[in-house]
Amino acid sequence: MPLTLEQYIERLETRTDWPWPAAPKIDPPKAKAKIKPMPVRAVFWTVYGTLIAVPQGELLFEHPQEFVTRAALEKVIKEFKMWPSMTRKPGAPSEYMKELFDGALMRLKLAGSGGEKYPEIPTEKIWDDIVKKLQQKDYRFDAATYGSLDDYTKKIAYFYHASIQGAGAYPGASDALRLVADRGVMQGLLADGQCFTCAQLQRCLHQQDPSLDINHHLPPAWRIISVEKKARKPSDTLFKAAVAVAATKGISPSEILHIGSNLTRDIAPAKKHGFRTALFAGDKNSLAATPEQLLDPTTRPDALITELPQVVELIA
């Protein structure tokens, strides 16, 4: 049987033949928690910048330092044995791969969004474009290990992203999920993310607590991820989807608490849709909040937490 994405990620964890960027060091801002108990029956979490720490506070398609991106592309070429099917051009193989990557990314950006104001780009589609071009030159991959082309490109996407951004769960993330569950409150994800985001979250949480069952605490039906909805925050598409999921349990928007670290993308649209809100101000790298926004009624959160387990204190 081919490896699932989760199994593939676990297998990568045991390998020592590639260097991997470390999770970023947490840099707490000077902030004081503001706890306000609220009538909460459901909590929707943001992933990157709230449950998972990554450099720059969000998932990137390319690293700000070009040499890191090129090194990651070089790793992809070697790991997935792409060089024999690549066009021989002057320069390093990564330079040609960068051309393929940039071209695929641009085509996806220019593709129709179906009227969505904030469209999401599926990172695996970039690799689907590249692999199909290589297949024109007799490129083959091990389907017995990697699965279908769709499964294969998702694994490449994870390998590439894990090569440009280290990731790790924020301190207390697994404890926070357990504490909320112990209160009998439903939990889900309302987040920008890619095909591998939930599997990556599982990996990060297991590093903190190997016994934590992500499917129990964050049921698949309660995971609203941008790549699946073809829309990024602050799109109404995501927040309406969360409202619809909560409604299946008889939960109204005013009983939903959304937690995120970005006032513009997380807090403001959540307030617009009638949610309760809490700003996670535990890391300067992900925190996006100006003094003016904290005073503006449209972006001011209902509460502010500096440590994730404090979320349980918000549940009345």
C-alpha positions in Angstrom: 0.0 0.0 0.0 1.3 3.5 -0.8 2.3 5.7 2.1 -0.4 8.1 3.3 0.7 11.7 3.7 0.8 11.3 7.4 3.0 8.2 7.1 5.3 9.9 4.7 5.8 12.8 7.1 6.5 10.4 9.9 9.0 8.6 7.8 10.8 11.8 7.0 11.1 12.5 10.7 13.3 9.4 11.1 15.7 10.3 8.3 19.1 12.0 8.9 20.3 12.3 5.3 18.9 15.8 4.8 19.3 19.0 6.8 16.0 20.5 8.0 15.4 24.0 9.2 14.6 24.1 12.9 11.3 25.6 14.3 11.7 29.3 15.0 12.6 30.5 18.4 9.6 32.0 20.2 10.0 35.8 20.8 7.2 36.8 23.3 6.1 40.5 22.9 5.5 42.7 25.9 1.8 42.0 26.3 -0.5 41.4 29.2 -3.3 38.8 28.9 -6.9 40.2 29.0 -9.2 37.4 30.0 -12.9 37.8 29.6 -15.1 34.7 30.2 -17.6 34.3 27.4 -20.5 31.9 26.5 -18.4 29.6 24.3 -19.6 26.3 22.8 -17.1 26.0 20.0 -13.5 27.1 19.4 -12.0 27.6 16.0 -8.2 27.8 15.9 -5.9 29.5 13.4 -3.0 27.1 12.6 0.1 29.0 11.5 1.1 31.7 13.9 -1.3 30.4 16.6 -0.9 26.6 17.0 2.2 26.2 14.8 5.2 28.5 14.9 6.8 29.1 11.5 9.3 31.8 10.4 7.6 34.9 9.3 4.4 33.8 11.1 2.7 32.3 8.0 3.2 29.6 5.4 5.2 30.9 2.4 5.6 29.7 -1.2 9.2 31.0 -1.4 11.7 31.9 1.3 12.5 35.6 1.6 16.2 34.7 1.0 16.5 33.3 -2.5 19.4 31.0 -1.7 17.2 29.1 0.8 14.5 28.6 -1.9 17.2 27.4 -4.4 18.7 25.0 -1.8 15.2 23.6 -1.2 14.6 23.1 -4.9 17.9 21.4 -5.2 16.8 19.0 -2.4 13.6 18.3 -4.3 15.5 17.5 -7.5 17.7 15.0 -5.7 15.1 13.5 -3.4 12.7 12.7 -6.2 15.3 11.9 -8.9 14.2 14.6 -11.3 17.5 15.6 -12.9 17.6 13.0 -15.7 14.3 14.4 -17.0 15.2 18.0 -16.8 16.4 20.1 -19.7 20.2 20.6 -19.6 20.8 24.3 -19.4 23.9 26.3 -18.3 23.8 26.9 -14.5 22.7 24.8 -11.5 19.8 22.5 -11.7 18.0 24.6 -9.1 18.0 27.5 -11.5 16.0 25.6 -14.1 13.7 24.2 -11.4 13.1 27.8 -10.2 12.0 28.7 -13.7 9.5 25.8 -13.7 8.3 26.7 -10.2 7.9 30.4 -10.9 6.1 29.7 -14.2 3.6 27.2 -12.5 3.0 29.6 -9.7 2.3 32.5 -12.0 -0.1 30.5 -14.1 -2.0 29.5 -11.0 -2.2 33.2 -9.9 -3.5 34.2 -13.3 -6.1 31.5 -13.4 -9.7 32.4 -12.8 -10.7 32.6 -9.2 -14.4 32.1 -9.8 -15.2 35.5 -8.3 -13.4 34.8 -5.1 -11.8 38.0 -3.8 -9.0 36.2 -1.8 -8.3 33.0 -3.8 -6.0 30.3 -2.4 -3.3 28.7 -4.5 -2.9 24.9 -3.9 0.8 24.3 -3.6 0.5 20.7 -4.9 -0.8 22.1 -8.2 2.6 23.8 -8.7 4.3 20.4 -8.4 1.6 18.8 -10.6 2.5 21.2 -13.3 6.2 20.5 -12.9 5.9 16.7 -12.8 3.7 16.6 -15.9 6.3 18.6 -17.8 9.0 16.2 -16.6 6.8 13.2 -17.6 7.1 14.4 -21.2 10.7 13.5 -20.9 10.1 10.0 -19.5 10.0 11.0 -15.8 8.7 8.2 -13.6 8.0 7.9 -9.9 7.4 5.0 -7.6 3.6 4.8 -7.4 3.8 1.8 -5.0 5.5 4.1 -2.4 4.0 7.4 -3.2 0.5 6.6 -4.6 -1.2 8.4 -7.5 0.1 11.6 -9.1 -2.2 13.6 -6.9 -0.8 11.9 -3.8 2.8 12.2 -5.1 2.6 16.0 -5.6 1.2 16.5 -2.1 4.3 14.7 -0.7 6.6 16.8 -2.9 4.8 19.9 -1.7 5.3 19.0 2.0 9.0 18.1 1.4 9.6 21.4 -0.3 7.8 23.5 2.3 9.5 21.6 5.2 12.8 22.6 3.5 12.1 26.3 3.5 10.3 26.7 6.8 10.9 24.9 10.1 7.7 24.3 12.1 6.9 23.4 15.7 3.9 23.6 18.0 3.7 26.6 20.2 4.2 25.9 23.9 1.1 24.6 25.5 -0.7 23.9 22.2 -1.6 20.3 23.0 -2.5 21.2 26.6 -4.8 23.9 25.3 -6.6 21.4 23.0 -7.1 19.0 25.9 -8.3 21.6 28.3 -10.9 22.9 25.9 -12.1 19.3 25.1 -12.3 18.6 28.9 -14.8 21.4 29.1 -17.0 19.7 26.5 -16.5 22.4 23.9 -16.3 21.6 20.2 -13.1 22.5 18.4 -12.1 23.0 14.8 -9.7 24.8 12.5 -10.5 28.0 10.6 -7.2 28.7 8.9 -5.1 29.4 5.9 -3.4 26.2 5.0 -2.3 23.7 2.4 -2.9 20.0 1.6 -0.4 19.0 4.2 -1.4 21.4 7.0 -3.4 19.0 9.1 -0.8 16.3 8.8 1.9 18.8 9.7 -0.1 20.0 12.7 -0.5 16.4 13.8 3.3 15.9 13.6 4.0 19.1 15.6 1.4 18.2 18.3 2.8 14.7 18.6 6.2 16.1 19.3 4.6 17.7 22.4 2.3 14.9 23.3 2.5 11.6 21.4 -0.8 10.4 22.8 -2.9 13.3 21.6 -5.5 12.2 19.1 -6.0 15.1 16.6 -9.1 13.4 15.1 -10.7 13.4 18.5 -9.9 17.0 19.4 -10.2 18.5 15.9 -12.7 16.4 13.9 -12.1 16.4 10.1 -15.6 17.9 9.5 -14.6 20.8 11.7 -11.4 21.7 9.8 -12.0 24.7 7.6 -8.8 25.0 5.6 -8.3 27.7 2.9 -6.9 25.3 0.2 -10.0 23.1 0.4 -12.4 26.2 0.2 -10.2 27.8 -2.5 -10.2 31.0 -0.4 -7.8 32.7 2.0 -8.6 34.8 5.0 -10.2 37.3 5.4 -12.6 35.7 2.8 -16.2 35.4 3.9 -16.1 31.9 2.3 -14.1 30.5 5.2 -16.1 32.1 8.0 -19.5 31.2 6.4 -18.3 27.6 6.3 -17.4 27.7 10.0 -20.9 29.1 10.8 -22.5 26.2 8.8 -20.4 23.6 10.5 -21.2 24.9 14.0 -24.9 25.1 13.1 -25.0 21.3 12.7 -24.5 21.2 16.5 -27.0 24.0 17.1 -24.2 26.5 17.9 -24.8 30.1 16.9 -22.0 32.5 15.8 -22.1 34.3 19.1 -21.2 31.0 20.8 -18.1 30.5 18.6 -14.7 31.7 19.7 -12.1 32.3 17.0 -8.4 32.5 18.1 -5.7 34.0 15.8 -2.7 36.3 15.9 -3.6 38.6 13.0 -6.2 41.3 13.6 -6.9 41.9 9.9 -7.1 38.3 8.7 -8.4 36.6 11.8 -10.1 38.9 14.3 -11.8 41.5 12.1 -13.7 39.0 9.8 -14.6 36.8 12.8 -16.2 39.8 14.4 -17.9 40.7 11.2 -19.6 37.3 11.3 -20.7 37.6 14.9 -18.0 35.4 16.5 -16.3 36.0 19.9 -12.6 36.6 19.4 -9.3 36.2 21.2 -5.9 37.5 19.9 -3.0 35.2 20.6 -0.1 37.6 21.4 2.5 35.0 22.3 5.1 35.6 19.6 6.4 38.7 17.8 6.9 36.7 14.7 3.2 36.0 14.1 1.5 38.9 16.0 0.0 41.4 13.6 -1.7 44.1 15.6 -1.2 47.9 15.7 -2.2 50.1 18.6 -4.8 51.7 16.4 -6.4 48.4 15.5 -6.6 47.4 19.1 -8.7 50.5 19.7 -10.9 50.2 16.6 -14.2 48.4 17.4 -14.1 46.5 14.1 -10.7 44.9 14.8 -10.5 45.0 18.7 -10.5 41.4 20.1 -12.8 40.5 22.9 -9.9 39.0 24.8 -6.1 38.7 24.5 -4.1 35.6 25.5 -0.3 35.3 25.8 -0.2 31.6 26.4 -2.4 29.1 24.6 -3.8 27.2 27.7 -5.3 30.5 28.9 -8.1 29.8 26.3 -9.9 27.7 28.9 -10.3 30.8 31.1 -12.3 32.4 28.3 -15.0 29.7 28.5 -17.8 30.7 30.8 
